[in-house]
Amino acid sequence: MPILPRIARRRRLLAIGAAAAVLATGASIPAHAAPALQEVMFVGNNWEGTATVIKARGDFARIGRLNVIPDKDKRLQEIYLDPIKLLFFLGIRETAGEGHDQFVDDMYATPDGTALVASRPSFADVVSIDLATGQLKWRFPVSGFRSDHMAVSPDGTRVAVSASTSNTVHVLDINTGQELGKFATGDKPHENIFSKDGKRIWNMSIGEVNNDFDAPWQDFLKGDRKVTIADTSTFKVVKTIDMRPRLDAAGRKDLSDAVRPAALTPDESKLYFQVSFFNGLAEYDVATDQVTRVKTLPENPDTSDDRTTYVNDSRHHGLSMSPDGSKLCVAGTMDDYATIVNRATLQEGPLVPAAKPYWATVSGDGTACVISESDADQVTAIDFATGQKIISVPVGDHPQRVRLAHIPAGWTSPTA
């Protein structure tokens, strides 16, 4: 037999043997190796229109930054040529934006880590931005005139976004931007939470936060506020929860029923939530359909009692839970602190000074809470075990949402 055919035959036999060895271990043979990903955090700098990318644990060091409004000139031209869009654009600036445009609210990464998907309130849309080039991959205009909080499904393939002026939640394919479905909510849909099996979406509507009818006796002017639970296969509403009678039954007729940030326990038996104007949180038992406990947290003596001074009616805005469900992390927005709360006793830990903290999430390793300090342009990590501050990291102008993500290892900010 000639030498070359013998060599080729030997290589085929070696390849077959190697494949057999792999199959014997129960492993599959990938068609191609998946790119290595690194765990990071996206920090949305709302007034700047950028996302700062930082490490998700350890020293939380800055990795890079992405422009979330590469199409700004085009969007502004569209707005200026449409009187109705311009009216709402300027209205967002003067109300929710505190005199600034709201260019980035919420952010997630696509499952393959190649793109950032963000909601942009002032542009009333959701966009996908290529992490390698910085260019738009797709854009979805929401119904109405403002987009808000989002949530990503457990498998990472779908993203839900609140369209706050149309009382709608859109559910999109995160890779293509195609709408998969939508459902109606209460007034001003805000926070969204997917159940861990991905079969339900919980939406919290906060009502009319842009008016100054903030006195308790004017509560009826705040609109229809409720928790809406929808099926993610049919997009039909399966349950609504009005916290008004449930708070009343718990002896808290003094509290607003506008549910703000919320967190479900790992077994999804309880929901913890913040409400407008309140320095504290409430506990809702899912099975009994009752508010079971309410915790009032310390007031900052320098915080005004004038409710009209609270940003979008939120005295406290930001709530997350440790992975084991034992601790809650609370952003005390107008009281300028954050604290770790023991879930069993609802006893707060040390009050960690923070400049208008606006969000709270969990680090990649689950050991720390990470808050955004919107007035200090930084994020701060707080140890769940001790309640003490670990480190602060500078980011961009007015950070709000902070989300975990996985992006390509070695990623650097695009030059485009």
C-alpha positions as CSV (number, residue, x, y, z in Angstrom):
1,M,0.0,0.0,0.0
2,P,1.4,3.5,-0.9
3,I,2.6,5.6,2.0
4,L,0.0,8.4,1.7
5,P,-3.1,6.2,1.8
6,R,-1.7,4.4,4.8
7,I,-1.2,7.7,6.6
8,A,-4.7,8.8,5.8
9,R,-6.2,5.5,7.0
10,R,-4.2,5.7,10.2
11,R,-5.5,9.3,10.9
12,R,-9.1,8.2,10.3
13,L,-8.7,5.3,12.8
14,L,-7.2,7.7,15.3
15,A,-10.1,10.1,14.9
16,I,-12.6,7.3,15.3
17,G,-10.8,6.1,18.4
18,A,-10.8,9.6,19.9
19,A,-14.5,10.0,19.2
20,A,-15.3,6.7,20.8
21,A,-13.4,7.7,23.9
22,V,-15.4,10.9,24.1
23,L,-18.7,9.1,23.6
24,A,-17.7,6.6,26.3
25,T,-17.6,9.4,28.8
26,G,-21.1,10.5,27.9
27,A,-20.0,13.8,26.5
28,S,-21.1,15.3,23.2
29,I,-18.9,16.4,20.4
30,P,-19.4,20.1,19.7
31,A,-19.6,21.3,16.2
32,H,-17.5,24.3,17.2
33,A,-16.2,25.6,20.5
34,A,-18.3,28.2,22.1
35,P,-16.5,31.5,22.7
36,A,-15.3,32.0,26.3
37,L,-17.4,34.4,28.3
38,Q,-16.7,36.5,31.3
39,E,-19.2,37.5,34.0
40,V,-19.6,41.3,34.3
41,M,-22.1,43.9,35.4
42,F,-23.7,46.5,33.2
43,V,-24.3,49.8,34.9
44,G,-26.7,52.1,33.1
45,N,-25.8,55.7,33.2
46,N,-29.2,57.2,32.6
47,W,-28.4,60.8,31.9
48,E,-25.2,60.1,30.0
49,G,-26.6,57.4,27.7
50,T,-23.8,54.9,28.4
51,A,-23.3,51.6,30.1
52,T,-20.2,51.1,32.2
53,V,-19.0,47.5,32.3
54,I,-17.4,46.4,35.5
55,K,-16.3,43.1,37.0
56,A,-19.1,41.2,38.8
57,R,-17.1,40.3,41.9
58,G,-13.8,40.9,43.7
59,D,-12.7,44.5,43.2
60,F,-15.5,45.3,40.7
61,A,-13.0,47.1,38.5
62,R,-14.1,48.9,35.4
63,I,-13.6,47.0,32.2
64,G,-15.0,49.4,29.6
65,R,-17.9,51.6,28.5
66,L,-20.5,51.3,25.7
67,N,-22.4,54.1,24.0
68,V,-26.1,53.2,24.3
69,I,-27.3,56.0,22.0
70,P,-25.2,55.7,18.8
71,D,-28.3,56.7,16.8
72,K,-29.0,59.8,19.0
73,D,-29.0,62.3,16.1
74,K,-31.5,60.2,14.1
75,R,-33.8,59.7,17.0
76,L,-33.8,63.5,17.9
77,Q,-34.6,64.4,14.4
78,E,-37.6,62.1,14.4
79,I,-38.7,63.6,17.7
80,Y,-38.3,67.2,16.7
81,L,-40.4,66.6,13.6
82,D,-43.3,65.2,15.5
83,P,-45.0,67.6,17.9
84,I,-46.6,64.9,20.0
85,K,-43.3,63.0,20.4
86,L,-41.6,66.2,21.3
87,L,-44.2,67.0,23.9
88,F,-43.6,63.7,25.7
89,F,-39.8,63.9,25.2
90,L,-39.7,67.2,27.0
91,G,-42.2,66.0,29.6
92,I,-39.9,63.1,30.5
93,R,-37.0,65.5,30.8
94,E,-38.8,67.8,33.2
95,T,-40.5,65.1,35.3
96,A,-38.9,61.6,35.6
97,G,-35.6,62.9,34.3
98,E,-35.3,65.7,36.9
99,G,-34.3,68.1,34.1
100,H,-32.3,65.5,32.1
101,D,-33.0,63.2,29.2
102,Q,-33.4,59.5,30.2
103,F,-31.2,57.7,27.7
104,V,-30.7,54.3,29.3
105,D,-32.8,52.5,31.9
106,D,-32.4,48.8,31.9
107,M,-29.9,46.4,30.2
108,Y,-29.2,42.7,29.6
109,A,-26.9,40.7,27.4
110,T,-28.0,38.2,24.7
111,P,-27.4,34.6,25.6
112,D,-24.3,34.4,23.4
113,G,-22.9,37.5,25.0
114,T,-22.4,39.4,21.7
115,A,-24.9,42.2,22.3
116,L,-26.3,44.5,25.0
117,V,-30.1,45.0,24.9
118,A,-31.3,48.2,26.6
119,S,-34.5,50.2,27.2
120,R,-34.2,53.9,26.5
121,P,-37.0,55.9,28.1
122,S,-36.7,59.2,26.3
123,F,-36.5,57.4,22.9
124,A,-39.4,55.1,23.8
125,D,-37.7,52.0,22.6
126,V,-35.6,48.9,23.2
127,V,-32.4,48.4,21.2
128,S,-29.7,45.8,20.7
129,I,-26.2,47.0,20.4
130,D,-23.3,44.9,19.1
131,L,-20.6,44.8,21.7
132,A,-17.9,44.4,19.1
133,T,-18.8,47.3,16.9
134,G,-21.0,49.5,19.1
135,Q,-23.6,49.6,16.3
136,L,-27.4,48.9,16.5
137,K,-28.5,45.4,15.6
138,W,-32.2,46.0,16.0
139,R,-34.6,48.5,17.5
140,F,-38.2,48.0,18.9
141,P,-40.3,51.1,19.4
142,V,-42.6,50.4,22.4
143,S,-46.3,51.5,22.3
144,G,-46.8,54.9,23.8
145,F,-44.0,57.3,24.5
146,R,-41.7,55.9,27.2
147,S,-39.9,52.6,27.9
148,D,-38.9,51.6,31.4
149,H,-37.9,48.5,33.5
150,M,-37.2,45.2,31.8
151,A,-36.7,41.6,32.9
152,V,-35.0,38.7,31.1
153,S,-36.4,35.1,31.1
154,P,-34.5,32.4,33.0
155,D,-33.2,30.9,29.7
156,G,-32.1,34.4,28.5
157,T,-34.0,34.3,25.2
158,R,-36.9,36.7,26.0
159,V,-37.0,40.2,27.4
160,A,-40.0,41.9,28.9
161,V,-40.2,45.7,28.9
162,S,-42.7,48.1,30.5
163,A,-44.2,50.7,28.1
164,S,-45.1,53.1,30.9
165,T,-47.5,55.5,29.0
166,S,-49.5,52.8,27.3
167,N,-49.9,50.5,30.3
168,T,-48.4,47.6,28.4
169,V,-45.7,45.0,28.8
170,H,-44.1,43.9,25.5
171,V,-42.2,40.5,25.5
172,L,-39.5,40.4,22.8
173,D,-37.2,37.8,21.3
174,I,-33.9,39.1,22.8
175,N,-31.9,38.1,19.7
176,T,-34.1,39.6,17.0
177,G,-36.3,42.2,18.7
178,Q,-39.4,40.5,17.4
179,E,-42.5,40.9,19.6
180,L,-43.7,37.6,20.9
181,G,-46.6,39.0,22.8
182,K,-47.9,41.7,25.1
183,F,-50.3,42.2,28.0
184,A,-52.2,45.0,29.7
185,T,-51.2,46.3,33.1
186,G,-52.2,48.9,35.7
187,D,-51.2,52.5,35.3
188,K,-47.5,53.1,34.7
189,P,-46.1,49.6,34.6
190,H,-42.7,49.5,36.2
191,E,-40.8,46.5,37.7
192,N,-41.0,43.1,35.9
193,I,-40.0,39.7,37.4
194,F,-40.0,36.4,35.6
195,S,-40.8,33.3,37.7
196,K,-37.9,30.9,37.9
197,D,-39.6,28.4,35.6
198,G,-40.2,31.2,33.0
199,K,-44.0,30.6,32.9
200,R,-45.1,33.8,34.6
201,I,-44.2,37.5,34.5
202,W,-45.1,39.6,37.5
203,N,-45.5,43.3,36.7
204,M,-45.8,46.1,39.3
205,S,-47.6,49.3,38.2
206,I,-46.8,52.5,40.2
207,G,-49.6,54.8,39.0
208,E,-49.2,58.5,38.3
209,V,-45.9,59.5,39.9
210,N,-45.5,62.6,37.8
211,N,-48.1,64.7,39.5
212,D,-47.9,66.4,42.9
213,F,-51.1,65.0,44.3
214,D,-48.9,63.3,46.9
215,A,-50.8,63.9,50.2
216,P,-52.4,60.8,51.6
217,W,-55.9,62.2,51.1
218,Q,-55.2,62.7,47.4
219,D,-54.2,59.0,46.9
220,F,-57.3,58.4,44.7
221,L,-55.7,60.7,42.0
222,K,-52.7,58.3,41.6
223,G,-54.5,55.9,39.2
224,D,-54.9,52.2,39.0
225,R,-52.0,50.5,40.8
226,K,-51.8,46.7,40.9
227,V,-49.6,43.7,40.4
228,T,-50.4,41.9,37.2
229,I,-49.3,38.3,36.6
230,A,-49.3,37.0,33.0
231,D,-48.8,33.7,31.4
232,T,-45.7,33.8,29.1
233,S,-47.1,31.3,26.6
234,T,-50.5,32.8,26.0
235,F,-49.7,36.4,27.4
236,K,-53.1,36.3,29.1
237,V,-53.4,37.8,32.6
238,V,-53.9,35.0,35.1
239,K,-54.1,37.1,38.2
240,T,-54.1,40.7,39.5
241,I,-53.3,41.7,43.0
242,D,-54.4,45.1,44.5
243,M,-52.3,45.7,47.6
244,R,-54.8,48.3,48.9
245,P,-57.1,45.9,50.7
246,R,-54.2,43.7,51.7
247,L,-52.3,46.5,53.3
248,D,-55.5,47.7,55.0
249,A,-56.0,44.3,56.5
250,A,-52.5,44.4,57.8
251,G,-53.3,47.7,59.6
252,R,-51.4,49.9,57.1
253,K,-54.1,52.1,55.6
254,D,-51.4,54.8,55.7
255,L,-49.3,53.2,53.1
256,S,-49.5,53.7,49.3
257,D,-50.4,50.6,47.3
258,A,-48.0,51.6,44.5
259,V,-45.6,48.6,44.4
260,R,-42.0,49.6,43.5
261,P,-39.0,47.3,43.2
262,A,-39.7,43.8,44.5
263,A,-38.0,40.4,45.1
264,L,-39.4,36.9,45.3
265,T,-37.9,34.3,47.7
266,P,-36.0,31.4,46.1
267,D,-39.1,29.1,46.5
268,E,-41.4,32.0,45.3
269,S,-43.5,31.7,48.4
270,K,-43.1,35.3,49.5
271,L,-42.8,38.6,47.7
272,Y,-41.0,41.5,49.4
273,F,-41.7,45.0,48.0
274,Q,-41.3,48.7,48.4
275,V,-44.2,51.2,48.0
276,S,-44.3,54.9,47.2
277,F,-43.4,57.4,49.9
278,F,-42.4,54.8,52.4
279,N,-39.0,54.2,54.1
280,G,-39.4,50.4,54.5
281,L,-40.8,47.3,52.9
282,A,-43.6,44.8,53.1
283,E,-43.9,41.0,53.0
284,Y,-46.6,39.3,50.9
285,D,-47.4,35.6,51.3
286,V,-48.3,34.2,47.9
287,A,-50.3,31.2,49.2
288,T,-52.5,33.0,51.7
289,D,-52.7,36.2,49.5
290,Q,-52.0,38.4,52.5
291,V,-49.5,41.1,53.6
292,T,-48.0,39.4,56.6
293,R,-45.3,41.9,57.8
294,V,-44.4,45.5,57.3
295,K,-41.0,46.9,58.2
296,T,-40.3,50.6,58.8
297,L,-36.6,51.4,58.3
298,P,-34.8,54.4,59.9
299,E,-35.4,57.9,58.6
300,N,-32.6,60.2,57.8
301,P,-33.2,63.3,59.9
302,D,-32.1,65.5,57.0
303,T,-34.7,64.0,54.6
304,S,-37.7,66.3,54.1
305,D,-41.2,65.1,55.0
306,D,-42.4,67.0,51.9
307,R,-43.5,64.1,49.6
308,T,-43.3,66.3,46.5
309,T,-39.5,66.3,46.9
310,Y,-39.2,62.5,46.6
311,V,-38.0,61.4,43.1
312,N,-40.9,59.9,41.2
313,D,-42.7,59.3,44.6
314,S,-40.0,56.8,45.7
315,R,-38.5,57.4,49.1
316,H,-36.8,54.0,48.9
317,H,-36.2,52.5,45.5
318,G,-34.0,49.4,45.2
319,L,-34.4,45.9,46.6
320,S,-32.6,42.6,46.1
321,M,-32.2,39.3,48.0
322,S,-29.2,37.1,48.7
323,P,-29.2,33.8,46.7
324,D,-30.1,31.8,49.8
325,G,-33.0,34.0,50.6
326,S,-31.7,35.0,54.1
327,K,-30.9,38.6,53.5
328,L,-32.5,41.6,51.8
329,C,-30.6,44.6,50.5
330,V,-32.5,47.9,50.6
331,A,-31.6,51.1,48.8
332,G,-32.9,53.9,50.9
333,T,-33.0,56.4,48.1
334,M,-34.1,59.7,49.7
335,D,-32.6,58.8,53.1
336,D,-29.1,58.4,51.6
337,Y,-28.2,55.0,52.8
338,A,-28.4,51.3,52.0
339,T,-28.7,48.5,54.5
340,I,-28.8,44.7,54.7
341,V,-32.0,43.3,56.4
342,N,-32.2,39.9,58.0
343,R,-35.3,38.3,56.3
344,A,-36.2,36.2,59.3
345,T,-36.4,39.1,61.8
346,L,-36.6,42.1,59.4
347,Q,-33.9,43.7,61.5
348,E,-31.7,46.1,59.6
349,G,-27.9,46.1,59.7
350,P,-25.5,49.0,59.6
351,L,-26.7,52.0,57.6
352,V,-24.2,52.4,54.8
353,P,-24.0,56.0,53.7
354,A,-24.9,56.4,50.0
355,A,-25.8,59.3,47.7
356,K,-29.3,58.7,46.5
357,P,-29.0,55.0,45.9
358,Y,-31.4,54.0,43.1
359,W,-31.0,50.3,42.6
360,A,-29.8,47.1,44.4
361,T,-28.7,43.9,42.8
362,V,-26.5,40.9,43.7
363,S,-22.8,40.3,42.8
364,G,-21.8,37.4,40.5
365,D,-20.7,35.2,43.4
366,G,-23.8,36.1,45.5
367,T,-21.8,37.4,48.5
368,A,-22.5,41.1,48.0
369,C,-25.2,43.6,47.2
370,V,-24.3,46.2,44.6
371,I,-26.1,49.5,44.7
372,S,-26.0,52.4,42.3
373,E,-25.4,55.8,43.9
374,S,-27.1,58.1,41.4
375,D,-25.9,61.4,43.1
376,A,-22.3,60.2,43.4
377,D,-21.9,58.6,40.0
378,Q,-20.6,55.4,41.5
379,V,-21.7,51.9,42.4
380,T,-21.0,50.4,45.9
381,A,-20.7,46.8,47.0
382,I,-21.9,45.8,50.5
383,D,-21.2,42.5,52.1
384,F,-24.3,40.4,52.8
385,A,-22.7,38.7,55.8
386,T,-21.5,41.8,57.7
387,G,-23.6,44.6,56.2
388,Q,-20.4,46.6,55.7
389,K,-19.2,48.5,52.6
390,I,-16.6,46.7,50.5
391,I,-15.7,49.1,47.8
392,S,-17.0,51.9,45.6
393,V,-16.3,52.2,41.9
394,P,-16.8,55.3,39.7
395,V,-19.1,55.0,36.7
396,G,-21.0,57.5,34.5
397,D,-23.6,60.2,35.0
398,H,-26.5,59.2,37.1
399,P,-26.3,55.4,37.3
400,Q,-29.5,53.6,37.9
401,R,-30.1,50.0,36.9
402,V,-27.2,47.5,37.5
403,R,-27.5,44.0,35.9
404,L,-25.4,40.8,35.7
405,A,-24.3,39.8,32.2
406,H,-21.9,37.5,30.4
407,I,-19.9,38.9,27.5
408,P,-16.8,37.7,25.5
409,A,-13.7,37.2,27.5
410,G,-11.1,39.9,26.8
411,W,-13.8,42.3,25.6
412,T,-12.7,46.0,25.1
413,S,-14.8,49.0,24.4
414,P,-15.5,49.4,20.6
415,T,-13.9,52.3,18.8
416,A,-16.8,52.7,16.4
